[in-house]
């Protein structure tokens, strides 16, 4: 009788242990993998490094500047869709602004819309000064997009474009 009683107490415990072994922990939530390389930082660094003797800075429309500043704030906050919408609004007012086109290209990179980013950077270059910091940002965008596409030859050609943005000054003694 004592053995039956122990068996009746042990049976639920044994069944619980056996069932626990059948279940697995739920899968951990997958976190997005951040690229080891921040493409937009590389693009902006190319422009910051460019110390060409020529740096064309057009006069800015205050209304356009307000849209740009609001878009920059959205981008810093990680609201890339909002930033893109604000830049699109500014581009409606000034569709041939090379700087706006490049800013929009950089937001497109953040949105992983690489085809649009490259198209806008090339359009910015064709409308822009084709020298100086903006030119370097344009071509570095193309470099990053070609690398993203696995096109090493295209990236190498675009790197030459970055180098061509530099114009040495006249040596003064």
Residue, then its C-alpha position, 0 to 999 in steps of 0.5 A: x500500500x505504501x508503494x502504491x501511494x509513493x507511485x501515485x505521488x511520483x506519477x504527476x511529478x514524473x509526467x511533469x518532468x517528461x513534458x517539460x523536456x518536450x517543450x523548448x524555450x520560445x525563440x529569442x526576438x531577432x534584433x536587426x543586424x546593424x551594418x558594420x559600415x555606416x554608408x551615410x557617415x562615409x558619404x558625409x565624411x567624403x564631403x567633409x574631407x574634401x578641401x578643394x580650392x573650389x566650394x560652391x555654396x549657393x544662396x539659400x531660400x529660407x523656406x527651403x532651409x526650413x524644410x531641410x532643417x526639419x528633415x535633418x531633425x527627423x533623420x537624427x531622430x530616426x524618422x527617415x520616412x518623415x525626413x524623406x517627405x520633408x525633402x520631397x516637399x522642398x524638392x517640389x519648390x526647388x526641383x533642381x537643387x543639387x544639395x537637396x537632391x543629395x540630402x534626399x539621396x542620403x535619406x534614401x540610403x537610410x531607407x535602404x532604397x539604394x537605386x533611388x539613392x544612386x539615381x538622386x546622387x547622379x542627378x545632383x552631380x549633373x546639376x551641381x558644381x562637379x567640384x568640391x564637397x558636394x561632388x565628393x558626397x555625390x560620388x561617394x554615394x555612388x561608391x557605396x551603392x555600387x559596393x552594396x550591389x557587389x559591383x566592385x568595378x563600378x565602385x572603383x570607377x566611382x572612386x575616381x569620380x570622388x578624386x576628380x572632385x578635388x581641385x588643387x589651389x595655386x601654390x603661393x610662396 
